[in-house]
Amino acid sequence: MTFVVTQACISCKYTDCVDVCPVDAFREGPNFLVIDPDECIDCAVCVPECPVAAIHAEEDVPAGQRDFIPLNAELARLWKPITKTKPALPDAEAWRDAEDKRAQLQR
């Protein structure tokens, strides 16, 4: 099992989660974070740190967002690690409660 970042992170990219990750499993894209499933040790310390509740255990990913499981694995191979907190995206608050943000994902 691993943890998965889901669509709530898109266009927000709050990075509170990266500081607590003991194995630096987070990878950073232009407007989204993912968790490298090969690095994640299933400790769950990142879950309560996410202000938009975007991180879920793999078996708890909402049914309509299960495509984020392979997406995290795919993008983790392409994106570089992020290990320190950075400011959220400038318009993060405007996107915070948006429902379907898949079209906003920048690779």
C-alpha positions, -999 to +999 in steps of 0.1 A: +000+000+000+010+036-006-004+070-003-018+089-033-023+126-040-056+132-056-072+161-076-077+184-047-040+193-049-043+205-086-038+242-089-033+246-052+000+227-045+002+233-008+034+217+003+029+213+041+031+175+035+067+175+022+084+187+054+070+157+074+078+130+049+107+109+064+117+095+030+112+124+006+086+106-014+070+137-028+076+148-064+068+183-077+051+193-110+041+227-122+008+228-103+005+194-085+024+171-062+026+133-064+039+106-041+064+081-055+049+047-046+084+031-046+096+056-020+065+058+002+067+038+035+030+041+043+036+061+075+006+084+069+022+115+085+015+135+054-023+130+055-032+154+083-008+180+070-027+185+037-050+215+041-073+203+012-074+166+022-058+155-011-038+126+003-054+092+007-042+057+014-043+038-019-073+016-008-092+047+004-089+068-028-124+079-037-139+058-065-141+086-090-104+094-085-088+059-087-070+070-119-048+091-096-031+059-084-013+051-117-010+089-124+011+094-092+033+065-102+037+078-138+045+114-128+068+104-099+091+089-126+092+122-144+092+149-117+119+159-093+117+154-055+105+182-033+118+181+003+110+216+017+079+236+020+073+263-006+045+288-008+013+275-024+004+287-059-007+323-060-043+315-068-045+284-045-073+298-024-095+304-055-090+267-065-092+252-030-129+242-032-132+235-069-147+201-077-132+187-109-098+201-116-084+173-138-083+196-169-061+220-149-033+195-144-001+206-160+025+179-168 
